[in-house]
């Protein structure tokens, strides 16, 4: 079973930041959010990407992609779970924290 968690923050991460994945309200994994390419003339040229893959102790797999640009941050987390999908989805939360300037 698998599902996708998507999110967006509309402020550009000028100094980068962190995407924090929580399971049962406890910090499970942190993914770095890169700074966008600030000198880019066009939106598509400002996009910077970071990808990560991690498994928890229950065998659930998380494939994370974070895109930052001059218009904000987008993230997609693909979760492949060994347990009941709906119950596991309720246990997960994601929090974005931008670095201070």
N, C-alpha and C positions, 0 to 999 in steps of 0.2 A: 504494500500500500504506500502511496505517496501523496503529498500535497505541497502547495507552494504558498509561501508567505511573502507578500510584497509590501513595500513602503516607500515613502517619499518625504523629503524635507525640502522646502522651497528656498532655503538660504544657502548660498554657496559656501562650502567649507574652506575658507581662505587659508586656514592653517591645518586642514585635515581634521580628523576626529576618530571616533570609535563607534562601532556597532556592537552592542552587547546583547548576546542571546542568553535568556534566562529559561531555566527549566524548574518548575515548582518554586518560582520566585527566588531562585538562587542562581548566581552568575555561573554560566556553563562555559561560554567561549566569547572571546573578544576578537573582532575583525577590524583591522585598520582601514579607515576611510582616507583615501589620498586627497591631496589638494588638487584642484583643477589646474589646467594649464592656463595661467592667468594672462599671459601675453597673447593669447589666441584672438584672431579677428572674428572668427565665426564660432557659433555654439558647438558644432560638431568637432571643431579643432580643439576645444577646451576640455573635452571628455578625457578623464583619466579613470582607469579600472583597476580593481583589486579583486582577486578570487581566492577562495579558501575552501578546504574540505576537511571535515572532522566527523568522528564517530563518538557517540557517548558510550557509557559502560553497558547499556542495554542493547547495543548493536544498531541503534538508529543512526542513519547517515545524514549529514547536513552539507549541502553544496551551496556556498554563498558567493554571490556576485554583487559588488558594490561599484556604482558608477558615480563619479562626481563631475560636475561641470559648472560653468558660470551661471547656471540657473538653479542649482541645488544638488541634492543627493538622492539617488534611487537605489533600492536594494531588492534583491530577489533571493530567497532562501528555499531551495528544493529539499524537502525532507522525505526520506524513505524510512518508514517505521516498521518495526517488527511486531508492534502491538496494535491495538485498536486505534485507527486513525483519528476518529473524532475525540476520543478521550485524550490522546497524546497532544492533539492540537490545542486543547484547553490548557494544557500544562506549560505551553511555550509563550513567552513574550519577548519582544524585541525593543530595544531602546537605542536611540541615536544620541550621541553626545559629541558636539563640536568642540574642538580645542579653542582655548581663548586666543585672542589675537596677540 
